[in-house]
Amino acid sequence: MQSEIKQQSSPENSPEHHHQQDCGLDKMNFSDSHVAGTLTERVCTEVENVFREKGKYTALRTQVFELMTPRQMLSSSLRQEPGLTTPSAQTLHRAISATETRTNFNLHMWFVASLSVFEPIDFQPNTHSRAQHIREWRNSISSWNLRNFTGIAFPEDSTWALYETHRIGSSTKALPFLRRAVYHCAWGSRMGQAYVPEIDFVPGTILYVTYAQSEYAPEPLRRFLEHTDNVLRIRISGVDTTTRNQALETELTRQQLPKDLWYSVIAKLLVARLPLQPVLLMQLFQIQASWRRALRNRSRPVEAYLQLYLHYRDKMARRLTEPLANHKNASENLNILSRQILEDGLQWFKLPDIHEAALDLLWHAFEVTGGYHGAVHYTDYVRLVFGDLTEFRRKLVVKAFSKMDPNLSGHVKLLDLRRFYAAPVWAVKELGSKVYFPSNDLEQVFRQLAASPEKVDFSEFEAFYQATSITLSGCPVDTVTQTSDSTVLAALMQTNLDLSPNVNDEQFARLIRSCWGI
């Protein structure tokens, strides 16, 4: 952390350096370099202003945050599965002891996370091997997307550990998943740099770490790690902001920085950790907002989105298994073929303003955030096209599916789906027919969407609510327009930092709670 702060005054971290980096974008035809440089400076200033307005210049530790306390956080993460009891003091003691530390509990920064994984077998055609995989419900990769992980970070040495909440009979245990260590970024522009928990752990952020024991991983997770060359994607979904800010205050005080500079330093550190440069990130948000509006304008936007999902699944399963001309560069050829299939799919879907610069930006964004080479999974690409679910909405989707799948197998029977579903009568009047699905219609949608005639995978259930979320709008990206400036980008960053539900999330939350009784 000390070197991180010192670097803020170095030439390579100055606004002028960002300007020089952005000058190279001319070749990619993304935007004018002068605009890129000034936007980076403005975003830093706007983020700093947001912090100052929120903090009112008071010490960070005196601020009141809405997120739960560390003990409540651990309790909540262990109670995600239906019927679980509050963790005992012995469970907490074992989790802390496993980190090989004897320091005070209050000095630890707790966080909750989930994995972002997919099934590489999706690239295979509907052959016997795929049918056999579909029958292996207990070994589903989707179960790893449903599982909740609790982490403990130690700001003093930037080490952290991750534990999986595991149910054994009527009790729960925190099983070690990643041992306590300093983990380095394994993908993107920050590759090789150590993660600093108090800065890098922001809700919605994806961490890329190397999973050193992939040979011992369960089979579905091992298949994913083989595809990503052992790079694991960890999504931060909640952080103990009180402890995080205490750690920041302690470090800034130790560095003897004037308090008036604290917010400026923190803002620059956060902007430097954006997955894309601010000018590119703003352009990506503008593209996503435009295409989300175009999707909402269709007569049946949810079904249209799912048609694109099915189109990609079918095309990639067929074409990625064709013989390759050059086996020496198989990974590169699969990457090129994936891009062709995905971009052709957008043309087939007839989205507006599909120009070369937009497609180049989408692909550049994937290369920075994907976490792997070779064949590109269509779900990762579609999330870049339309934007992802917010953490608040994602948790509701996981909670609804977990009610039907308490063992977190990753699949539910179609009959169970219909049995748990209750079509809310109020929705057709208040939200319209675009998001209202009677029981028969919902069952028909999932029969067409599911790869299996008997069961629905969580990834398919999530895709349905991705489409529903876009149709209802209300996500932060929906506020972006072609004239949006640095103020909007700073506000989007602050939304993740606060982790507070947006007032526009009420419709989505009410709909999914009414449908599934959660």
QUIFENSUL-V374626 format. One line per field, one symbol per residue. ss: DSSP state (a for helix, b for strand, c for the rest). psi: psi as a letter, one per 40 degrees, with the letter a starting at -180 (. if undefined). burial: I if it has 16 or more other C-alpha atoms within 10 Angstrom, else O. Layout:
ss = ???
psi = ???
burial = ???
This chain:
ss = caaaaaaaacaaacaaaaaaaaaaaaaaccccaaaaaaaaaaaaaaaaaaaaaaaccccaaacccccccaaaaaaaaaccccccccccaaaaaaaaacccccccaaacbbbbbbbccccaaaaccccaaaaaaaacaaaccaaaaaccbbbbbbccccbbbbbbbbbbccbbbbbbbbbbbccbcccccccccbccaaaacccccbbbbbcccaaaccaaaaaaaaacccbbbbbbbbbcaaaaaaaaaaaaaaccccaaaaaaaaaaaaaacccccaaaaaaaaaaaaaaaaaaaccccaaaaaaaaaaaaaaaaaaaccccccccccaaaaaaaaaaaaaaaaaaaaccccccaaaaaaaaaaaaaaccccccccaaaaaaaaaccccaaaaaaaaaaaaaaccccccbbbaaaaaaaccccaaaaaaccccccccaaaaaaaaaaacccccbbbaaaaaaaaaaaaaaacccaaaaccccccaaaaaaaaaaaaaccccccaaaaaaaaaaaacc
psi = ddddddedeideeidddddddddeeddefdihddddddddddddddddddddddefeiideeihieiiiddddddddeediheiihiidddddddddeefifiideeihiiiiiigiihdedeiigadddddddegdefhddddddiiihihigddefiiihihhhhhbeiiihhhdhihihhiheiadeheiihhdeddghheihhhihhdfdeeiidddddddddefehhhhhheiigddddddddddddddefhideeddddddddddeeidiidddddddddddddddddddeidgdddddddddddddddddddeeihidhddfdddddddddddddddddddefiifgidddddddddddddedeiiahhhddddddddeiiiiddddddddddddddgdefdeiiidddddddhhhhddddddeiedehhidddddddddddhdiedihidddddddeddddddeaeiddeehieeiadddddddddddddfhhideeddddddddddef.
burial = IOOOIOOIOOOOOOIOOIIOOIIOOOOOOIIOIOOIIIIIIIIIIIIIIIIIOOOOOOOIIOOOOOIOIIOOIIIIIIIIIOOOOIIOOOOOOOIIOOIOOOOOOOOIIIIIIIIIIIIIIIIIIOOOOIOOOIOOIOIIIIIIIIIIIIIIIIIOOIIIIIIIIIOOOOOIIIIIOIOIOIIIIIIIOIOOOIIIIIIIIIIIIIIIIIIOOIOOOOOIIIIIIOIIOIIIIIIIIIIIIIIIIIIIIIIIOOOOOOOOOIIIIIIIIOIIOOIIIIIIIIIIIIIIIIIIOOIIOOOOIIIIIIOIIIIIIIIIIOIIOOOOOOOOOOOOIIIOIIIOIIIOIIOOOOOOOOOOOIIOIIIOIIOOIIIIOIIIIIOIIIOIIIIIIIIIIIOIIIIIIIIIIOOIIIIIIIOOIOOIIIIIOOIOOOOOOIIIIOIOOIIOIIIOIIIIOOIIIIIIIIIIIIIIIIIIIIIIIIOIIOOOOIIIIIIIIOIIIIIOIOOOIOIIIOIIIIIIOO
